[in-house]
Amino acid sequence: MSSKKVVTVAVLVAVLTWSTVMTALGQVAAAAALLPSLGLLVQQIVQALTAPDGSRPPTEPGPTAVGGQEPPR
């Protein structure tokens, strides 16, 4: 596992631990306010961990990407 992945997992664990502690201390509103950003964090980390090192997820070319012209209508 690369050092980038280790740091990524450490950040995820720290954020999820903090959210759990806040909820246990009765700060449910604080944890609930962070749910959307926590969901995005988890999604990005999973994507980073499943993609090969140094690569980006494949994207489909748009209609102007092939040949620089729009398709006929």
C-alpha positions in Angstrom: 0.0 0.0 0.0 1.4 3.4 -1.0 2.0 6.1 1.5 -0.8 8.2 -0.2 -3.3 5.4 0.5 -2.1 5.1 4.1 -2.6 8.8 4.7 -6.0 8.7 3.0 -7.2 5.8 5.3 -5.8 7.6 8.4 -7.8 10.7 7.5 -10.9 8.7 7.0 -10.5 6.9 10.3 -9.8 10.2 12.2 -12.9 11.9 10.7 -15.2 9.0 11.4 -13.9 8.6 14.9 -14.4 12.3 15.6 -18.0 12.1 14.3 -18.7 9.1 16.5 -17.3 10.9 19.6 -19.4 14.0 18.8 -22.5 11.8 18.5 -21.7 9.9 21.8 -21.3 13.3 23.6 -24.8 14.4 22.5 -23.7 16.7 19.7 -26.0 14.9 17.1 -26.7 18.2 15.3 -23.0 18.8 14.7 -22.5 15.3 13.4 -25.7 15.5 11.3 -24.5 18.8 9.7 -21.4 17.0 8.5 -23.1 14.0 7.0 -23.1 15.3 3.4 -19.4 16.1 3.5 -18.6 12.8 5.2 -20.5 10.9 2.5 -18.4 12.7 -0.2 -15.2 12.0 1.8 -16.0 8.3 1.9 -16.8 8.2 -1.8 -13.6 10.0 -2.8 -11.5 7.8 -0.6 -13.0 4.6 -1.9 -12.5 5.8 -5.4 -8.8 6.7 -4.6 -8.2 3.3 -3.0 -9.7 1.3 -5.9 -8.1 3.2 -8.8 -4.6 2.1 -9.8 -1.8 4.3 -8.5 -1.3 7.5 -10.4 -4.3 7.1 -12.6 -7.6 8.9 -12.9 -11.0 7.1 -13.4 -11.8 6.6 -17.1 -14.2 9.1 -18.6 -16.2 8.8 -21.7 -15.3 11.3 -24.5 -17.9 13.9 -25.2 -19.4 14.5 -28.7 -16.7 17.0 -29.5 -13.8 15.0 -28.3 -13.5 12.7 -31.4 -12.3 14.7 -34.4 -13.2 18.0 -32.8 -16.7 18.1 -34.5 -20.2 17.6 -33.3 -22.0 14.5 -34.6 -24.5 15.0 -37.4 -28.1 15.7 -36.4 
